[in-house]
Amino acid sequence: MRAGLEDKQAEPDFWNNQEKAKGVINQLKVLNSLLKPYEELQTASGDLAAMVELAEEDAAFEAELEPALLKAEKQYEGFELQAMMSGKHDSCNAIVSIKPGAGGTDACDWAEMLFRAYSRWAAHHGFDVPKDEVDIEPNLEAGVQSVSFKIVGPFAYGYMQSEIGVHRLVRISRFGSGDTRQTSFAAVDVLPELPDDIEIVIKDSDLEWQHFSTGGPGGQHQNKTQSGARCIHKPTGIRAESRVDKSQHKNKDNALKLLKARLYAIEEQKRLGAVAQQYDSKGEIAFGSQIRSYVMQPYTLVREERDGIDMKTPAVAEVLDGDFDPFMHAYLRYKAAQANKAKK
């Protein structure tokens, strides 16, 4: 299959159809992200076997075995994790939305901190967060009222699905007297960016459209045009909005795409027998609903709160600098274990 796609890419008229060309390139990226780790693992395995033979003949080669073995183990771990992402849309880009909950201004600041942390995680993995597709509704005092953005890269959704849920922060408030701990909450939702060949039909009569002005908090730079678009799916109450473009028409297209992705994700989760509540009703963004806690005072600790996932670390600063991998990997292993149990 990869050879066939590479042959298409080499055709002289490949770029005559831009959309089709982009589809081929995206397919190649996904395939390479699967096949290259496997090929590298095969090479590492052959190299190790050769080094073992040399070490048996000459003890001087034994010192080179340990670092080579550690490198091969890391390669295997990465390949194993990727193999766990067998969901229909795990290889897709991720559409991420963050909304503050209980905690006032601290919660708005916490939502912005999470946006920054996930952006750094994406950068660490060579993924892109297109600036022109970041939809931010700023909070007047600090932080954000909401933020939506896209993470572009192979299996971005596969990794980021571990982050769906409520995240709890405990710290000394930046906006209070400076001597009391504040608990804040923010909800993270993650959807796959659906391929163009998936058709989702929504009746016009099932949609309610709202339009609003976009821009800063006010003053001479306030955008007073009604370019922002929000669509509500009346049968389910699910909504989506966009304010990233100056064009109301483009924002309507973006909002409708996001709404379709949400509706599709709900049906997929229900079809697979997953917990429908994850999408249908996230509940209150407050105490008792968190999937993960981040404690900065009086001690430092990031702890997974979901049953069955045993993961915690005192390295709060590193996690908020984008090091979510240990938690994402723990979630993937738990998910794979549950899937295996279900098969038996």
Backbone torsions as a table, in degrees:
resi	resn	phi	psi	omega
1	MET	NA	-42.7	-179.9
2	ARG	-62.1	-41.5	-179.9
3	ALA	-61.5	-40.3	178.6
4	GLY	-63.3	-41.7	178.4
5	LEU	-67.0	-38.5	178.3
6	GLU	-66.3	-35.1	176.0
7	ASP	-64.5	-41.1	178.0
8	LYS	-62.2	-40.8	-178.6
9	GLN	-64.5	-28.3	-178.4
10	ALA	-83.9	-8.7	-179.4
11	GLU	-66.3	141.2	-175.5
12	PRO	-62.4	-28.2	-179.3
13	ASP	-99.1	20.7	-175.2
14	PHE	-55.9	-41.7	-174.4
15	TRP	-89.4	6.3	178.3
16	ASN	-65.1	-34.0	176.1
17	ASN	-111.6	99.1	-173.6
18	GLN	-60.1	-45.0	-176.9
19	GLU	-65.2	-43.0	179.5
20	LYS	-64.5	-40.2	179.7
21	ALA	-63.0	-43.0	178.9
22	LYS	-62.8	-36.8	178.1
23	GLY	-63.3	-41.5	178.6
24	VAL	-64.5	-44.3	-179.6
25	ILE	-62.6	-41.7	178.7
26	ASN	-64.3	-39.4	176.8
27	GLN	-62.8	-40.7	178.7
28	LEU	-63.9	-39.5	179.4
29	LYS	-61.0	-45.0	-179.1
30	VAL	-64.8	-45.7	179.6
31	LEU	-62.1	-44.4	179.9
32	ASN	-64.5	-35.6	179.4
33	SER	-66.8	-22.8	176.1
34	LEU	-89.4	-45.1	-172.2
35	LEU	-79.4	-37.4	-177.2
36	LYS	-62.6	-44.5	176.3
37	PRO	-59.6	-36.9	178.2
38	TYR	-65.5	-44.3	179.8
39	GLU	-64.7	-40.6	178.0
40	GLU	-65.1	-36.5	178.8
41	LEU	-67.2	-39.5	176.3
42	GLN	-61.4	-44.5	178.8
43	THR	-61.7	-44.5	179.7
44	ALA	-62.4	-38.4	179.3
45	SER	-64.2	-42.3	177.9
46	GLY	-65.1	-40.2	178.9
47	ASP	-64.1	-40.2	179.4
48	LEU	-64.2	-42.6	179.8
49	ALA	-61.2	-40.4	179.2
50	ALA	-66.6	-39.1	180.0
51	MET	-67.9	-35.1	177.4
52	VAL	-63.2	-43.2	178.6
53	GLU	-61.6	-42.7	179.4
54	LEU	-65.3	-39.9	-178.9
55	ALA	-66.4	-31.9	177.7
56	GLU	-67.4	-29.6	179.6
57	GLU	-88.3	-32.2	-176.5
58	ASP	-141.1	113.5	-177.2
59	ALA	-61.5	-17.9	-179.8
60	ALA	-63.1	-23.2	-178.8
61	PHE	-83.0	-8.8	-177.8
62	GLU	-62.9	-33.5	-178.8
63	ALA	-63.9	-25.6	-178.9
64	GLU	-84.7	-14.3	-176.2
65	LEU	-68.5	-45.3	-174.0
66	GLU	-60.7	-51.9	179.0
67	PRO	-62.6	-34.2	178.1
68	ALA	-67.0	-38.0	178.7
69	LEU	-67.5	-42.2	177.9
70	LEU	-61.4	-40.9	178.5
71	LYS	-64.4	-42.9	179.5
72	ALA	-65.4	-37.8	178.4
73	GLU	-63.8	-39.4	178.3
74	LYS	-66.1	-40.8	177.4
75	GLN	-62.8	-41.0	179.9
76	TYR	-65.5	-41.2	180.0
77	GLU	-60.6	-43.8	178.9
78	GLY	-63.6	-41.4	179.3
79	PHE	-66.4	-40.7	179.9
80	GLU	-61.9	-43.5	-179.5
81	LEU	-64.8	-42.0	179.7
82	GLN	-64.7	-36.2	179.3
83	ALA	-65.7	-24.3	178.9
84	MET	-72.0	-19.6	-177.8
85	MET	-89.8	78.6	-176.8
86	SER	-106.3	9.7	178.4
87	GLY	-64.7	156.4	-174.6
88	LYS	-55.9	-35.6	-175.9
89	HIS	-121.4	17.6	-179.6
90	ASP	-59.7	-28.2	-177.5
91	SER	-81.0	-4.3	-174.5
92	CYS	-77.1	165.2	167.9
93	ASN	-64.1	160.1	-178.9
94	ALA	-111.2	136.1	172.5
95	ILE	-106.1	115.5	-172.4
96	VAL	-112.4	134.0	175.8
97	SER	-125.4	135.5	179.1
98	ILE	-127.3	131.9	-178.7
99	LYS	-135.4	130.8	178.4
100	PRO	-69.2	153.0	176.5
101	GLY	-121.1	-133.3	-179.7
102	ALA	-64.2	140.9	178.4
103	GLY	130.3	0.4	175.6
104	GLY	61.3	-135.9	-178.0
105	THR	-62.5	-35.7	177.8
106	ASP	-59.8	-38.6	179.2
107	ALA	-67.0	-38.5	177.2
108	CYS	-64.9	-39.9	176.8
109	ASP	-66.4	-38.9	178.9
110	TRP	-63.4	-40.2	177.6
111	ALA	-61.7	-40.3	178.3
112	GLU	-68.8	-36.1	177.0
113	MET	-61.3	-41.5	178.7
114	LEU	-65.6	-40.0	176.4
115	PHE	-58.4	-45.6	179.2
116	ARG	-64.3	-40.9	-178.1
117	ALA	-65.8	-43.5	179.6
118	TYR	-69.4	-33.0	176.2
119	SER	-63.5	-39.3	178.5
120	ARG	-70.3	-38.2	175.9
121	TRP	-58.8	-45.0	179.6
122	ALA	-60.1	-43.8	-179.7
123	ALA	-63.1	-39.9	179.1
124	HIS	-59.5	-29.9	-176.6
125	HIS	-99.0	8.2	179.4
126	GLY	75.3	16.3	177.5
127	PHE	-87.2	164.2	-178.5
128	ASP	-113.6	142.1	171.2
129	VAL	-119.1	91.8	-175.2
130	PRO	-58.6	121.9	-176.6
131	LYS	-63.5	-32.9	-177.7
132	ASP	-75.9	-2.6	177.5
133	GLU	-116.0	14.3	175.4
134	VAL	-88.3	120.3	-177.3
135	ASP	-108.9	103.7	-176.2
136	ILE	-114.9	131.6	168.9
137	GLU	-109.5	101.1	-174.4
138	PRO	-69.3	151.7	171.8
139	ASN	-90.4	144.1	-172.5
140	LEU	-60.6	-43.5	-176.3
141	GLU	-83.8	-49.6	-179.7
142	ALA	-168.8	157.8	176.8
143	GLY	74.5	-155.3	-175.7
144	VAL	-133.4	150.5	171.0
145	GLN	-81.2	-28.8	174.4
146	SER	-168.9	155.5	174.7
147	VAL	-149.5	134.3	175.1
148	SER	-127.2	140.9	-178.5
149	PHE	-156.0	167.3	-178.4
150	LYS	-115.2	138.3	172.0
151	ILE	-109.6	116.7	-173.8
152	VAL	-103.4	120.1	178.6
153	GLY	165.8	155.4	-179.6
154	PRO	-58.9	126.5	177.0
155	PHE	68.0	21.9	176.4
156	ALA	-59.4	-43.4	178.9
157	TYR	-67.7	-38.7	179.4
158	GLY	-55.6	-41.4	178.2
159	TYR	-77.4	-46.3	-171.1
160	MET	-72.5	-15.0	-179.8
161	GLN	-63.4	-19.8	177.9
162	SER	-67.0	-16.0	-173.5
163	GLU	-93.8	-2.7	-177.9
164	ILE	-66.0	123.5	177.9
165	GLY	139.3	-168.7	-176.6
166	VAL	-95.8	132.6	-179.8
167	HIS	-113.4	132.4	-173.2
168	ARG	-112.4	132.1	178.6
169	LEU	-117.6	132.9	174.4
170	VAL	-121.4	122.4	-178.7
171	ARG	-160.9	171.7	169.9
172	ILE	-75.3	125.4	-174.5
173	SER	-60.7	136.2	174.2
174	ARG	-78.5	-11.9	-171.0
175	PHE	-119.2	7.6	178.3
176	GLY	-109.5	-150.5	-178.1
177	SER	-76.5	-12.9	177.1
178	GLY	91.5	5.4	-178.2
179	ASP	-128.0	8.0	179.5
180	THR	-125.3	146.7	178.0
181	ARG	-79.3	142.7	179.1
182	GLN	-122.1	134.6	174.9
183	THR	-105.7	127.1	-176.8
184	SER	-128.2	156.8	-177.7
185	PHE	-133.4	149.4	173.6
186	ALA	-146.9	142.1	179.6
187	ALA	-102.1	135.6	178.5
188	VAL	-114.7	129.0	175.1
189	ASP	-121.6	140.0	-177.8
190	VAL	-132.9	130.2	178.8
191	LEU	-126.3	150.7	173.1
192	PRO	-78.8	144.3	171.8
193	GLU	-78.9	113.1	-171.4
194	LEU	-72.9	141.9	175.1
195	PRO	-61.7	153.5	-177.9
196	ASP	-65.7	-20.5	-176.7
197	ASP	-82.7	-0.8	175.4
198	ILE	-91.2	120.3	-177.1
199	GLU	-103.5	124.7	178.2
200	ILE	-122.8	119.5	-175.7
201	VAL	-99.3	125.4	176.3
202	ILE	-125.7	128.3	179.1
203	LYS	-67.0	138.7	177.0
204	ASP	-58.1	-34.9	-178.3
205	SER	-69.1	-15.9	179.2
206	ASP	-88.5	-1.5	-176.5
207	LEU	-109.7	137.3	170.8
208	GLU	-116.0	126.7	-178.0
209	TRP	-105.8	137.9	174.4
210	GLN	-128.3	144.6	179.4
211	HIS	-126.0	146.1	-175.4
212	PHE	-149.4	160.4	179.2
213	SER	-76.8	152.0	179.6
214	THR	-123.9	163.0	177.7
215	GLY	133.7	-161.7	-175.0
216	GLY	-78.8	-169.2	-174.4
217	PRO	-73.4	-10.2	179.4
218	GLY	147.8	-168.4	178.7
219	GLY	79.1	-161.4	-173.6
220	GLN	-68.3	-19.5	-178.5
221	HIS	-92.3	0.6	-179.4
222	GLN	-66.1	130.7	176.7
223	ASN	-86.1	113.6	-175.0
224	LYS	-95.7	-0.8	178.4
225	THR	-78.6	148.8	-177.5
226	GLN	-87.0	61.8	-175.7
227	SER	-87.8	-23.5	178.2
228	GLY	-68.6	144.3	-178.0
229	ALA	-130.7	136.1	177.3
230	ARG	-130.3	129.1	176.3
231	CYS	-116.9	139.6	-178.9
232	ILE	-120.3	126.3	176.2
233	HIS	-84.8	103.9	-170.5
234	LYS	-59.9	-37.8	-179.7
235	PRO	-64.3	-30.3	-176.9
236	THR	-112.5	-17.7	-176.3
237	GLY	80.5	0.5	179.6
238	ILE	-72.7	139.5	-176.3
239	ARG	-132.3	159.8	176.2
240	ALA	-150.1	148.8	-179.2
241	GLU	-144.0	161.4	178.9
242	SER	-146.6	140.9	177.6
243	ARG	-138.1	14.9	-170.6
244	VAL	-76.0	-19.6	-175.2
245	ASP	-116.7	155.5	176.4
246	LYS	-75.4	-17.7	-178.7
247	SER	-90.0	124.4	176.9
248	GLN	-62.8	-37.2	-179.5
249	HIS	-60.6	-45.7	179.5
250	LYS	-67.4	-37.5	177.6
251	ASN	-65.7	-34.9	176.2
252	LYS	-64.7	-41.7	177.4
253	ASP	-61.4	-44.5	-179.6
254	ASN	-63.3	-44.1	-178.6
255	ALA	-64.1	-39.8	-179.9
256	LEU	-67.2	-39.3	177.0
257	LYS	-62.0	-41.9	179.6
258	LEU	-66.9	-40.2	178.0
259	LEU	-62.1	-43.4	179.4
260	LYS	-62.8	-40.2	178.8
261	ALA	-62.9	-39.6	179.6
262	ARG	-67.5	-44.2	179.5
263	LEU	-63.6	-41.0	179.5
264	TYR	-64.8	-42.9	-179.2
265	ALA	-62.2	-39.0	179.1
266	ILE	-62.0	-47.6	-178.2
267	GLU	-66.3	-37.3	177.9
268	GLU	-64.7	-43.4	179.9
269	GLN	-62.6	-41.9	179.7
270	LYS	-68.2	-40.2	-178.8
271	ARG	-63.3	-37.7	-178.6
272	LEU	-82.5	-1.0	178.1
273	GLY	78.1	17.2	178.8
274	ALA	-76.2	175.1	-177.6
275	VAL	-72.3	104.4	-176.0
276	ALA	-62.5	-25.8	-179.3
277	GLN	-60.2	-25.0	-179.7
278	GLN	-55.5	-36.3	179.4
279	TYR	-105.7	-40.2	-172.7
280	ASP	-67.1	-37.7	-177.1
281	SER	-154.1	99.0	-179.8
282	LYS	-74.1	-11.2	-179.7
283	GLY	77.0	-172.2	-179.1
284	GLU	-72.0	139.2	179.4
285	ILE	-86.5	76.6	-172.4
286	ALA	-159.7	-163.2	-176.9
287	PHE	-53.9	140.9	174.4
288	GLY	86.1	-4.7	-176.6
289	SER	-114.7	0.6	-172.7
290	GLN	-74.1	147.1	172.5
291	ILE	-96.4	-19.5	-178.1
292	ARG	-153.3	143.1	177.9
293	SER	-116.8	140.5	178.7
294	TYR	-122.7	108.0	-176.3
295	VAL	-107.0	124.1	-179.0
296	MET	-108.7	-22.7	175.2
297	GLN	-145.4	143.0	5.7
298	PRO	-84.7	-2.5	176.2
299	TYR	-135.9	174.9	179.1
300	THR	-112.8	129.4	-179.0
301	LEU	-164.3	132.9	167.2
302	VAL	-112.8	124.5	-173.9
303	ARG	-132.8	131.7	173.6
304	GLU	-73.3	133.7	-176.6
305	GLU	-105.3	-7.0	-178.3
306	ARG	-77.8	136.5	179.4
307	ASP	-60.1	137.1	175.9
308	GLY	91.9	-10.5	178.9
309	ILE	-113.3	106.0	-177.2
310	ASP	-97.2	94.8	-179.1
311	MET	-148.4	127.4	174.8
312	LYS	-155.7	156.1	179.4
313	THR	-155.4	145.8	175.7
314	PRO	-80.8	-5.4	-172.8
315	ALA	-83.9	66.6	-178.8
316	VAL	-61.7	-44.5	-177.1
317	ALA	-60.2	-40.4	-179.4
318	GLU	-67.2	-41.0	178.9
319	VAL	-62.7	-45.3	-178.9
320	LEU	-74.6	-4.9	170.8
321	ASP	-96.3	8.5	173.7
322	GLY	110.8	3.8	-177.8
323	ASP	-88.4	70.7	178.1
324	PHE	-90.6	-4.8	-172.2
325	ASP	-53.6	-46.3	-179.5
326	PRO	-57.4	-37.0	-179.8
327	PHE	-75.5	-39.9	177.4
328	MET	-64.1	-42.0	-179.5
329	HIS	-66.3	-40.7	178.7
330	ALA	-62.6	-39.2	178.9
331	TYR	-65.7	-43.8	-179.4
332	LEU	-62.3	-41.2	179.3
333	ARG	-65.7	-41.3	177.8
334	TYR	-62.8	-45.2	-179.4
335	LYS	-61.7	-43.0	179.2
336	ALA	-64.7	-40.2	179.1
337	ALA	-63.7	-41.0	179.2
338	GLN	-66.0	-37.9	179.1
339	ALA	-65.8	-39.0	178.9
340	ASN	-66.1	-38.9	177.6
341	LYS	-62.9	-39.6	-177.9
342	ALA	-66.1	-29.1	-179.4
343	LYS	-74.0	-27.1	-175.8
344	LYS	-78.3	NA	NA
